[in-house]
Structure formats: C-alpha cells, structure tokens
Amino acid sequence: MPVATIAEVTFTSPDRIRDVIHNFNADGFDSLKPRYAGGRPPKFPRAQRQQIKQTALGRPADHGPPFSTWSLAKLADFLVAEGVVDDISHEGLRTILREEGVSFPGRQDLEDQHRPGLRGEEEPGAGALRDRRR
C-alpha cells in the first residue's frame, strides 16, 4: 500500500507514516510502544515529601508557631518560611499529604479536644440554651 494512501486513511501526514515505517523496520513491534512515561515528573523529590510529612505529623508548637493544630494554609506558609519548599499551594500540599497517608482530625474531633468535659456527657439540649438567654 502506498504511503500517501496510508496517510489518507489514518488522517496523518505522509512524513509521519514514513517515520513509523522506518522505526518499525529498525525496531520491529517494539517501535509501536511509546517510549515516554508521559506526564510531568514529580515536583517534590522523595526526601522533600518525607520532610513535609514529618512536619505535618508534628505539633505546630514543637516547630515554633503558637497554634495547636495545622491547617493547610498555616502548614504551607510554614514550609515556605522554613525553606523546606520554594512554593506550594494548599491543594498541592493536600495532594502530597493524601499520597503520604497523612490525615488530620475532623472538626468534631477538634471540638471534643477543646471541650473535654462534654466527651462522655450528652450535649446540652435546646431548652438549656433558651433558659440561659432569658
């Protein structure tokens, strides 16, 4: 089959068809497999990811900031200020932490942490709140 006909049928240029044929003649069927891995290489190397994970798992007070828990914004700002990373978005940080298996406590867990007296007791009902407002 002529190169021009193959190019017409496959909606590509004759030069591209010639390149594919040349590569096939040189390498056989292996030439049909893509040689690239695709995608952008990871921006943060493994050692840097481990340092991010270690910082996230630690308490902020152990590293200097005066708060009790990390938020993504606070952690990202701290990592940039300490020189661990040049720049990182909150979503990029969220992705790295998820890939490293780091999760933070939910809102309910944090509320229980700040109000330990209510952990085993019932929450006050609506009537109790109304009585206090009078």
Residue pairs with C-beta under 8 A, 6 or more apart in sequence:
3 14
3 17
3 18
3 21
4 14
6 17
7 13
7 14
7 16
7 17
10 17
20 31
23 31
24 31
24 32
43 92
44 52
44 85
44 88
44 96
48 84
48 85
49 96
49 99
49 100
50 100
51 84
52 79
52 84
52 85
52 93
52 96
52 97
52 100
53 96
53 97
53 100
53 102
55 63
55 75
55 78
55 79
55 82
55 84
56 70
56 75
56 97
56 102
57 102
59 68
60 66
60 67
60 68
60 69
60 70
60 74
60 78
61 67
61 68
63 78
63 82
65 74
65 78
67 74
69 104
69 105
69 110
70 78
70 104
72 90
72 93
72 94
73 90
75 93
76 88
76 89
76 90
76 93
79 85
79 88
79 93
80 86
80 87
80 88
88 96
97 103
105 113
112 118
112 119
